[in-house]
Amino acid sequence: MALKILHITFSDSGGAGTAALRLHKGLSGIGLQSKILVLEKRTQTTGVFEYPKKNRYFILFLRVLKKMQLPQTLEHRNDNLYKSFDGEFEYFSFARTSFINLAEHPLVKECDVVNLHWIPNFVDYPTFFEKLEKPIVWTQHDMNAFQGGFHYREDNIRNPHLLAINHEQYLCKLASIKNLPSSKMIVVSPSKWLMNEARSSEILRGFRHFHIPNGLDSSVFNFKKQQPLKAKFKLDTNKITVLFISETVKSIRKGFKHILELIEDDEVSSRFQFVAVGNIKKAQRKNKVLYLGSIHSEQEISEIYSAADIYLLPSREDNFPNVMLESLASGTPVVGFNIGGLKDLIVNGQNGYLSDEISTEGLKVSLLRCANKLNMFNRKLIAETIGGSYSIQVQAEAYKHIYEEITSLIN
């Protein structure tokens, strides 16, 4: 009988949600019974189930009380506290939530393996890991599982004034997981960098660790002829098209300040056309950037990758970005910093360029190097290499092996 896998993640959208959906699709494609349980359902994907919510009128009433500074739920208290934090960080999440019966949900009860993904503000650490009777595979999408409230290390460093509440989350996670038998959980990381970080952490070092990169659908993201697509999106054929994708330009970790500085560089702006995809507010937009808005069709996104000459990924810390994989699978070289999961895929001169110096000047040097070598890249080969090695089928088979191993140990 096929194994029953239940993925638990906060949402079926965003980077981690998209990665979970692709794994779900890959597992279903090789005959496993896969389902996803989310707190916030934002797609119509088959097999995705939303955790039951209270009556919508009651929810509205609770929100009114929250705005009146009379929060009635743990989430609302946490959110009000979160909004009082003064600092520079991307995200802060709490180890305790009100979803104390999650481990008793019918989908949890019926599955053979629980595959955790991005679980902040959904999974209540103390009750979930104590009550759960199923083996666990935990896919890491950032550093939050083995840190406190922050999701990447630099946020800890930038915000020492939040040390106490950050450490409170850390101790809660440590206490919740320390009694978990080592045979009951396997930790999977999409990048070698994150695997090494997780494996050396106090919270997760007692478990087995595996490196399985994210996958994608190579029937969607693949090599396409570039010129017709440049015409379709009305790109300037007299300039080199540099693409970046983001919902915000404020994130320090994602390094968009480097892009904003490059746009104002005369040498760069004379040679390159910057193209942005994402729901970027008008107040944050720059005159020298072509904005294509939010695009939810994977097919159209894949065409935009293929139309671009270079994908610019200025993250200062990152795991295994979907955008990197999608760009390379479309044959478009990537320029970024020599950090995290970018090092797993990008080889200078072969499918992009990485800067060892994390600065705007370093990024500029790598961008110019890439531009000067554009004719040297074999875009079709780049796409075929990624499409063959990082397909959802390859990813699913690797996970299947992990699921079979952990269920054999438990049973």
N, C-alpha and C positions, 0 to 999 in steps of 0.2 A: 504494500500500500504506500502511496506517495506521502512523503513527509508534509505535515501542515505547518507552515511558517506564518507567524504573525509579526509584522513590523509595527513598532510603536514609535511615532514621531509627532512633534508638535503640530505640523501642518504638512499638507501635500503640495505646498508651493515653496518658493525660495530655493536656495542652493541645496540644502540637506533634503528638503522635501522632493525636489526633482531627482536627486540621486536615489532616494528611496523608491520613488515611482519606477525609475528605470530598472533597478534591481528586481522589483516586484514583477515587472513585465518580462524580464529575462528568466526569472524562476518559473513563471507560468509557462513560458515558451519551452522549457525543458521538462515539463510534466510535474512540477511541484505544486502543491496547493498553497498559494500565497495570498495573504490578506494584509491590509494596512489599517491600523486604528490611529486616528488623529484627534486632536482637540479642536482644530479648526480645519474644516474641509472646504477647499477652494477650487477643486477641479471636479469633473464628472467621471473620473476614471473608475472603471469597474473594479470592484474588490476593495475600495476605500470606504471605511466606515467612520462616522463621526461619533465621538464620545457623547452620550446623551446629555443634553443641557436642560436646565430648569425652564419652566414656563416663561415665555418671552416677556410677558407683562411684569412678572416677578423680577426678571433680569433688569428690565428698564427701571423698576423701583429701586433696586440695589444700586444701579448706576447713579441715580439721583442722590441717594444717600452718600455715595462716594464723593460726588462733587461738592456736597455740603460738608465734607470732611468728617463724615460719619460712616466710615467703611464697615460693612457687615461681614465680608468674606476675607479669608487670608490673602487671596489674590489682590483684592482691592486695597488692603492694608499694605501689602508689598508694593503695589504700584504707586500708591501715594508716597511711600517712603522712597522709592526709586526716583520719583520726580523731584524729591528734595535734595538729591545728591548733586553736588557741585563739582564737576571735574570733566576731564577729557577722556572718554571711553566710548567704545562702540555699543556695548551691551553689558548688563548686569542681571543675573538671574538668581533665584532663591532655591535652596535645596528642599524646602518644605512647601507643599501645596495642599489644597483641600481635597485632592483626588485620592483619598486614602483607601478607596475600594477598587482601585484600578486593577490590582492583581486578581480580583475576583470577577472581573468582567467575563461574560460568556465566551468571547473570542479568545481570551487568555486561557480559559479553562479547556477549550477544545483543541488548542494547537499543540504541536510537539516541541517547537522551539520559539522563544521570543527573541526577535532581532530588534534591539533598541537602536535608535538613531539619534536625532537631536531632540532631547527630552526636557530641556529647561522649562520651568513653570507648568509642567504637565505631570511628570512623575514625582511623587512624594518619596524621597529617598528612604526615610526610616521605615515606612509601612510597606513599600513595594518590595524591597529586597528581603524583608523579613517574611512576608506572606507568600511571595512567588515560589511555586513548586516546580516550575519548568526550567530547563537549561536555557542559558542566555548567550547570545552572540551580540556584542555591543560594537556597532560601527561608529568610529570616531569621526566627527565632522569639524571639530575644532578642539580646543584644549579644556573646555569647560568641565568635562567629566572628572578630570583629575586636578582641577584648580578649585578656587572658591567660587565667588560670584562672577568674576570676569572670564572672558572667553579666549583671550590671548595674553601672552606674558607681558607685552609692553604696556597693557592697560594696568597691570599690577604696579609696574614701576612708575607710571605717570600719576597714580592716584594714591599716594601713601596715606592721605587723610581718611581714606575709606578702609584702612587696614583692618580695623576691628570687625566690621560687619562682613568683610570679605573672608576673614579668617573663621568667622562663625559658620559660614556656608561650608568652608573646607572641612572643619571638624565634624560637621553633620554628615557630610559625604563619607568621610573616613570611618566614622563610627558605624554607618549604615552598611558599608561594604566589607569591613575587616573580618566579619565572621562568615562571609560567603566562602564555601569550599572552593578551592582552586579548580576542581574538576567541573564546577557548575557553570563557569563562564569562560568564553573565549573573546578576546579583544581584537577587532579588525581595524586596521588603519589604511586609508586609501593612499597615503604617501609614506615613503620610508622615513622622512623627517618626523612625522607625527607618530609613527610606530615607535621610534626610538625615544621620543618624549614620553609617550604613554608607558612604555616598558620600564623607564627609569623613574617613574613617579611613585610616590609613597602609596597612593590610593590603588593603582592598578598593577603594580609590579609583581604581585603574587599570582597573576593569571598568565595563561599562554597568549602570545601575541602573533598575529599574522598580518602580512601586507597583501591586500587585495585592492588594486586600483578601481576607481569608478569606471563604469562602462557607459556606452551610448549606442543609439540605434544607427548603425552605419548605412541603413537604407534611407535615412533622413540627412545625416551629416556625412557628406562625401564630396568628392571633387566635382565641380561644375565649371563650365566655361565662363570665364570672368567678364568678358566685354559686354555680352548682352545684359548681364546683371548690373554692370556699372550704368548702362543706359536706363535700365528699369528704375534704379534708385536716384537717377539724375546726379551722379557723382562727377566731379571735375576730372576729366581725363588728362588734363595738363598738370595735375598734381598727384602725388602719391597719397593714396587713401589710407588713413590711420583710424582704425575703429576702436572704440571702447564702449563697454556696456556697464551701466550702473543705475540704480534707483536713487542714488544720492551722491553728491560730490563732497560731502562733509566728512566721511569716514577717514580718520587718520590712518588706520591700518591699511585701507585699500589704496592709499597714496595718491588720491586724486589732486592733491595740491601740486604734485609734480606735473600732472597733465596741464593744469591751469597755468603753471609757470612756463611750460613748453609752448603753449598756445601764444603767449605774449613774446616769445623769442622770435625776433625778426628773421633770423637765419632759418629757423624751423618753419615758421608760418609761410615763408616764401616758397617752400618746396612741398609742404604737406597740407592736405585737407583733413581736418579732424571731423569724424562722424560719431555721434553719440546715440545710443539706443537706451531707453529707460524713461521712467516717469520723473524727469528732472524739472523741478519747478522753474517757472519763467524768471523769477528773481535771481536764480542761480545760473542762468544761461549766459553764454558768452557769444559775442557777435561773430567770432571767427570759427564757430563750430556749427556744423549742419546737424540739427536734431531730428531724428526720425520718430521720436516718441516711443511709447511702450508697444512691444510686439509680442503677442502670446502664441503665435503659430510657430512651431519648431521648424516647419518647412521654410517659412519666410526668413526666420533668423538664420537658418543655414545658408540661404541665398545671400544674405548680407555679409556673412563671413566670407563667402566665396567672392563677393564683389570687392572686398577690401584687399589692400596690398599687404598690410601689417596689422596685427592685433596688438594693442598696447595694454599691458597688464602690470601696473605699477605697485602691486601689493607689497607691503613691508613685512607682513607675516601672512602666510596662507598655507592651507592644507593641500588640496588637489583640485584646483578650481575647475568647475564645469566649463567655464568659458575658454580656458586653455585647451581642454580636451576637444571642445566643439570646434574651435578655430583650427587646430591642427588636423582634425578629421576632415575639415573642409579644404585643407591644403594651404592655409594661410599662416605664414610664420608669425611667431610671437616674440615680442620684446618685453623684458621685465627685469626684475632684480634676481640675483642668484640666491634665492631663499626657498625654504620649505619644499613643497611638492613641485615647484617649477623646475627644480634641479633633476627631478625624476624623468622628465620628458624632453626638455629643451637642450639641444646641443648647438653650441655656437657655430654658425656657418652652415648648419645642416637643416635646421627647421626654425631658426630664430637666433636671437642674441640675448644674453643675460649680463647685467652689469654687477660686478663685485662691489662697487661703491653705491651705497643706498643714498642717492642724492639726485636732484634734478639734472645736474651736469653729467652724472654717470649714466642716467637714463637717456639723455640726449646723445651721448657718444655712441651708445648701443643702437639707438634709433637710426642714427646716421650710418653706422656700419651696416645695419640691415638694409637700409635704403640703397646703399652703394652696391650691395650684392644681390639685389632683387632678381636679376636675370639668372643668377647662379642657382637659385632654389628650384628643385623639381617638385612643384606643387602637387602633381598627381601622385608621385611617390610618397610624399609626406602624408597625404590623405589615405592612401592605401595601407601604409604601415600602421597608422593609428587605427584605422577602421578594422584591420585584421586582428590586432593585438588587444584592443580595448573595446571590443563589442560587448553588448549586454549578455550575449551567449557565453563568452569566455568568462566574464565576471560571475555569471550565475553558476557555471560549473565549479568554479573555485569555492563559492559559498556552499554549494551542495556538499562538497567534500567536508567542509567545516561542520555543517549541520549533522552529517552522518557520523562524524567523529565524536561530537559531543553527546549525541543521543546514545551512541553505543557505550560511552563511558558512564552515563547516568543510569542506563538500563542494565 
